Amino acid sequence: MEHHPGEQHQHAEPLPRGPVDPDVDLRIDGRDRRAHDPAILTAIAVGGALGASARYLIGLAWPTPSGGFPVNTLLINIAGCGLIGILMVVVTDVLTQQRFLRPFLGTGVLGGFTTFSTYAVDIQKLISGGYAGTALLYLAATIVGALLAVWTTVTATRALVTWRSR
Amino acid sequence: MSRLLLVIAGGLIGAPLRYVADRAVQARHDSLFPWGTFSVNVIGSFILGFLTGASSLFPDSIQFFAGTGFCGALTTYSTFSYETIRLFEDRARFLAVANVTASIVAGLGSVFLGTAVSQSL
């Protein structure tokens, strides 16, 4: 593997951790690929359509009443965060040669499934409707749940990968 | 069914646009802070705020295409959360906390701004 001059290696770490941004790794994307590979963009587009459809159908099945706690968006965002934690460890440590896995599943499906804009609009609607307490609870529950989900699945998946490779 | 097709069409555009925008932003700075994801989340929140505020001006089909499909896929919670955890792990704890705080404050602010703009029309 060729090492980029700017890349820092922490030899104390048991596993490589990949880039901060799971969607864009300029160390790979910038060197080995053309700026906008049509096949990668297509994989992201198809994944995004699938993720967005799943989110829409879940919202259709479990609609949030006006002024109610948006359970569907909360669970969609937390589930998507848990899944990206698993995916990124698998992509970084196990299936490192799968070129389309990260764009399709990570950037596309999970990026299209989870949503920041609906989260923000949900909060705004609750505040404007006079449900500031519910808004604050929803704001906090989503961010805490999402971060815990990523941390838990990343840690657990790394432990599993390390244990398997022994 | 036609609503689902509108959501699909919006998702088909929103997700690759997030990738292209994220790349363009990331290529223009060297800092560890995930400006790319931050930018798409703030812009997407503004657009959805605008659409929600102007819901009486547009037909339902626009809400499903541009709101649920496009803005939903343009913005992301999974990438945002993953980046925050990665910053935290890289001992960039200040940046991790700043990412959460700035994203929520700017995201909410742009929703209110988008709603205000649409209601002034």
Contacts between the chains, C-beta under 8 A, distances in Angstrom:
chain1	res1	chain2	res2	distance
A	17	B	86	7.0
A	17	B	89	6.7
A	17	B	90	7.8
A	18	B	86	7.8
A	19	B	86	7.6
A	20	B	32	6.1
A	20	B	34	6.1
A	20	B	83	5.3
A	20	B	86	4.4
A	20	B	87	5.9
A	20	B	90	6.9
A	21	B	22	6.9
A	21	B	26	6.4
A	21	B	34	5.3
A	21	B	36	6.4
A	21	B	37	6.6
A	21	B	79	7.0
A	21	B	83	5.8
A	22	B	79	5.7
A	22	B	82	5.0
A	22	B	83	7.2
A	22	B	86	8.0
A	23	B	18	7.3
A	23	B	19	5.8
A	23	B	22	5.4
A	23	B	36	7.7
A	23	B	37	7.4
A	23	B	79	5.5
A	24	B	19	7.1
A	24	B	22	5.0
A	24	B	23	5.0
A	24	B	26	5.1
A	24	B	36	6.3
A	26	B	23	7.7
A	26	B	26	6.0
A	26	B	27	6.4
A	29	B	23	6.9
A	30	B	27	7.2
A	35	B	23	7.5
A	36	B	20	6.4
A	40	B	19	8.0
A	41	B	16	4.7
A	41	B	19	7.1
A	41	B	20	7.6
A	44	B	15	5.1
A	44	B	16	4.6
A	44	B	19	5.2
A	45	B	11	7.8
A	45	B	12	4.7
A	45	B	13	7.4
A	45	B	15	5.9
A	45	B	16	4.7
A	46	B	12	7.4
A	47	B	15	6.4
A	48	B	11	4.4
A	48	B	12	6.4
A	48	B	14	6.0
A	48	B	15	2.2
A	48	B	16	6.8
A	48	B	18	7.9
A	48	B	73	4.4
A	49	B	8	4.5
A	49	B	9	7.7
A	49	B	11	4.0
A	49	B	12	4.6
A	49	B	15	7.4
A	49	B	69	8.0
A	49	B	73	7.7
A	50	B	11	7.5
A	51	B	11	6.6
A	51	B	15	7.3
A	51	B	73	6.8
A	52	B	7	5.4
A	52	B	8	6.9
A	52	B	10	6.5
A	52	B	11	3.1
A	52	B	14	7.2
A	52	B	15	7.6
A	52	B	68	6.8
A	52	B	69	5.2
A	52	B	72	5.3
A	52	B	73	4.7
A	53	B	4	6.1
A	53	B	7	5.7
A	53	B	8	5.6
A	53	B	11	6.7
A	55	B	68	7.4
A	55	B	72	6.0
A	56	B	3	7.6
A	56	B	4	6.5
A	56	B	7	4.4
A	56	B	64	7.6
A	56	B	68	5.3
A	56	B	69	7.6
A	56	B	72	7.9
A	57	B	4	7.4
A	59	B	68	7.7
A	77	B	77	4.2
A	77	B	78	7.6
A	80	B	77	6.3
A	80	B	78	4.2
A	81	B	77	6.4
A	81	B	78	5.2
A	81	B	81	4.5
A	81	B	82	7.2
A	83	B	78	7.3
A	84	B	78	4.1
A	84	B	79	7.2
A	84	B	81	7.5
A	84	B	82	5.1
A	85	B	82	6.8
A	85	B	85	7.6
A	88	B	82	6.3
A	103	B	19	7.4
A	106	B	78	7.7
A	106	B	79	7.7
A	107	B	15	6.7
A	107	B	18	7.4
A	107	B	19	5.4
A	107	B	79	7.6
A	108	B	15	5.3
A	110	B	76	7.6
A	110	B	78	4.5
A	110	B	79	7.9
A	111	B	15	5.6
A	111	B	18	6.2
A	111	B	73	6.8
A	111	B	76	4.3
A	111	B	78	6.3
A	111	B	79	5.9
A	112	B	11	4.9
A	112	B	14	7.0
A	112	B	15	4.8
A	112	B	72	7.0
A	112	B	73	4.0
A	113	B	78	7.4
A	114	B	76	5.4
A	114	B	77	3.8
A	114	B	78	4.3
A	114	B	79	8.0
A	115	B	71	7.5
A	115	B	72	4.3
A	115	B	73	7.8
A	115	B	75	5.4
A	115	B	76	7.1
A	115	B	77	6.3
A	116	B	41	4.1
A	116	B	44	6.6
A	116	B	45	6.5
A	116	B	75	3.8
A	116	B	76	6.1
A	116	B	77	5.3
A	116	B	80	6.1
A	116	B	103	7.2
A	116	B	107	6.0
A	117	B	41	7.2
A	117	B	44	4.2
A	117	B	45	4.6
A	117	B	47	7.2
A	117	B	48	4.0
A	117	B	49	8.0
A	117	B	71	4.4
A	117	B	72	6.5
A	117	B	74	7.2
A	117	B	75	4.2
A	117	B	107	7.6
A	117	B	111	7.7
A	118	B	48	6.9
A	118	B	68	7.9
A	118	B	71	7.6
A	118	B	72	5.9
A	118	B	75	7.8
A	119	B	77	6.4
A	119	B	107	7.6
A	120	B	45	4.3
A	120	B	48	7.4
A	120	B	49	7.4
A	120	B	104	7.8
A	120	B	107	4.2
A	120	B	108	5.3
A	120	B	110	7.5
A	120	B	111	4.6
A	121	B	45	7.1
A	121	B	48	5.1
A	121	B	49	6.0
A	121	B	52	5.4
A	121	B	111	5.4
A	123	B	108	6.0
A	123	B	111	7.6
A	124	B	49	6.6
A	124	B	52	7.8
A	124	B	108	6.5
A	124	B	111	4.4
A	124	B	112	6.0
A	124	B	115	6.6
A	125	B	52	7.3
A	128	B	115	8.0
A	139	B	104	6.9
A	142	B	77	7.5
A	143	B	81	8.0
A	143	B	100	6.2
A	143	B	104	7.0
A	146	B	77	5.9
A	146	B	78	7.9
A	146	B	80	8.0
A	146	B	81	4.2
A	147	B	81	5.6
A	147	B	84	6.1
A	147	B	85	6.3
A	147	B	100	7.8
A	149	B	81	7.3
A	150	B	78	7.9
A	150	B	81	4.8
A	150	B	82	5.4
A	150	B	84	7.7
A	150	B	85	4.6
A	151	B	85	5.4
A	154	B	85	6.4
